[in-house]
């Protein structure tokens, strides 16, 4: 069992007083939770949520690893997660499959409506990863229940657990078209919702996971700054591998002009091995794959064109300063409850929370080694000290360390 047990800070029964009380599984919207929408603005994390960040609680990890097109591609993903039939696959109905024949039968059921949409995805592959010290049985139950609640009502899926790396993880292959005929939504906000719901399910099993957005954990380098630009790259970029619909062969985009909808594609003649180039519109092509190097290059070019230092850096500083102050304000909300508390143990626990939140507010990484909002956060911290001094006498804890 993980040592990161989710202990709620009980102050009058409030979880995150003054913030978002959290979203229970029964109250989740079918499309997007309230907290998930914060990804585009400022995080409304509760006191408990911010305390997880301040104390370094591990992140809830839900990632899309790939999208599969066609029966053959989906078969390869099922073979991979089952290790060619050696590992059990569990489906949304609870059925457990072992061996290539049973997996093939599942695939045949799914494939009845594969390939009916142009450039359509037939399956989405995700991975749930857990902290190193997690109990494997607990992690499996978390994944099992998360998948059932998140997708089981409308989507068919199969999942399998792997323990061959440092982090126990669960792979799931989800059939993209649901029972209602709609595609599985995989936008950025959906991924945020999945992380929140996974963290909530983990909490029910006594495992604390943090689902905070990246900007709420500080910004320290160029990789973090890139978060404030779009993370979704248009696949129609230079270097993409595309298929010409009129001939079926695959080439590489060597020039891309999205405004004019003109894409120069280089092909290699299999007989002469000579290269030739032809111009297409996007309607005449389908994207087969986009290499990572092409994505990296497109991002670098996009940042250079969009004046990253002025626009992105300002947004990063604004968010970072706002979040810094919010950590201090969360500490202040806890401090304001101290005079009402009588149990010395609860007072000590609250002071620990105040100290951790206040220190994080002061030390959180900022863009270009700056600390936006530090002065305002310090003003809030100064007010906190008065609450603590008066309460420490009641707790008889005059020797406690309250150095922020």
Secondary structure by P-SEA (a helix, b strand, c coil): ccccccccccccccccccccccccccccccccccccccccccccccaaaaaaaaacccccccccccccccaaaaaaaaaaaaccccbbbbcccccccccaaaaaaaaaaaacccccccccccbbbbbbbbcccccaaaaaaaaaaaaaaaccccccccccccccccccbbbbbbcccccccccccccaaaaaaaaaaaaaaaaaacbbbbbccccccccccccccccccccccccccccbbbbcccccbbbbbccccccccbbbbbbbcccccbbbbbbbcccccccccccaaaaaaaaaaaaaaaccccaaaaaaaaaaaaaaaaaaaaaaaaaaaccccccaaaaaaaaaaaaaaaaaaaccccccccccaaaaaaaaaaaaaaaaaaaaaaaccccccccc
